Amino acid sequence: MKTLILGGARSGKSALAEKLAIDSGKPVVYVATAEALDDEMAVRIAHHRARRPSTWLSIEEPLALGTTLRTHVAAGNLVLVDCLTLWLSNALWMREGIHFDAEHADLLAAAGEPGGDIIFVSNEVGLGITPLGEITRRFVDEAGRLHQSLASVCDRVVFVAAGLPLVLKGTLP
Ligand SMILES: Nc1nc2c(ncn2[C@@H]2O[C@H](COP(=O)(O)OP(=O)(O)OP(=O)(O)O)[C@@H](O)[C@H]2O)c(=O)[nH]1
């Protein structure tokens, strides 16, 4: 079962993803794409870690998601990726953006492989007005394209707002 969960900041999307992962009863590998670049982010990360079941394996992978997915899905785990938005900015601009095309293609290929349990969490960043800056427009466009591509290979797509899930594809248990 592959699930894509979209929502704004503090929408409750991560909590829904974690609940679905727990309810699956499967061994969970949590893949964080964030890096603790300041103290406030370090505190957020500490909260996330504290609320996760201690049995989950946590991995920090800012870039090579395709490889990470293949490894842990093949071992029979449910892989929860939180979140694609940070991965996208890492892939676009980390080390001068040289990785984007390859990492993007590899992520979509891994997501499209049959079988496997994956939950993707991502920020819906396309609901506002078209940004003025070229870089921000590129980011919003790539996020929208990525979400469409993943939605087409996921069995379930959910949009979360105010802590409430709106199911766009498939069903929630
Ligand atoms: N590096 C690292 N990042 C983590 C870890 N656990 C969670 N994160 C990151 O924390 C981020 C999500 O945290 P928040 O910003 O508090 O949540 P949010 O997505 O805005 O809010 P919700 O919509 O309510 O989930 C994700 O980008 C994760 O990658 C971890 O163990 N290590």
The ligand as a Gaussian input file, in Angstrom:
#p B3LYP/6-31G(d) Opt

LIG

0 1
 N       16.701000      15.152000      10.944000
 C       15.573000      14.700000      11.477000
 N       14.424000      15.292000      11.109000
 C       13.278000      14.830000      11.642000
 C       13.268000      13.745000      12.566000
 N       11.983000      13.509000      12.911000
 C       11.238000      14.421000      12.232000
 N       12.012000      15.218000      11.473000
 C       11.585000      16.286000      10.558000
 O       10.587000      17.101000      11.109000
 C        9.848000      17.701000      10.036000
 C        8.389000      17.861000      10.369000
 O        8.269000      18.625000      11.547000
 P        7.311000      19.878000      11.761000
 O        7.828000      21.016000      10.968000
 O        7.211000      20.032000      13.236000
 O        5.908000      19.379000      11.227000
 P        4.951000      19.912000      10.103000
 O        5.143000      18.941000       8.981000
 O        5.100000      21.352000       9.811000
 O        3.570000      19.779000      10.818000
 P        2.429000      18.744000      10.593000
 O        1.743000      19.135000       9.344000
 O        1.552000      18.910000      11.806000
 O        3.080000      17.415000      10.522000
 C        9.997000      16.787000       8.843000
 O       10.589000      17.519000       7.790000
 C       10.947000      15.681000       9.320000
 O       11.928000      15.385000       8.330000
 C       14.512000      13.120000      12.907000
 O       14.586000      12.157000      13.679000
 N       15.626000      13.656000      12.338000

